[in-house]
Amino acid sequence: MKMLSDTQVRRFIEDGFVRLDDAFPRAIADSGRAKIWQAIGIDPDDSTTWTRPVVRIGAINDEYGTQPPSFGEAVNTPTLYDAFDKLVGR
């Protein structure tokens, strides 16, 4: 688990955001991204289908319910919990 450094905490205070590399595994990101492409009905490998500058979607309903497990897994990692605790407290 990567811990949030004191420098990153200061950057968050100064800038209002901080980048967290490797906050969750690549496989979770790949799964979530695939679900989003599917939900918006656009082919990630065919830029001719990218005809709108913004595409909004609601909840993604699938066999798991209203949110694929990858989204829940992505926001519940030890790295993110450490960052949350350091930035806003336990």
Number of C-alpha atoms within 10 A of each C-alpha: 11 13 15 19 11 10 10 17 17 14 14 14 12 10 9 9 12 16 10 14 8 11 19 19 11 11 11 16 15 11 14 20 15 13 19 14 12 13 15 13 12 16 13 13 8 8 9 9 11 14 9 6 5 6 10 6 8 8 10 15 12 11 7 9 10 11 15 18 14 17 15 12 14 17 13 12 15 14 18 20 16 16 21 13 11 15 15 7 9 8
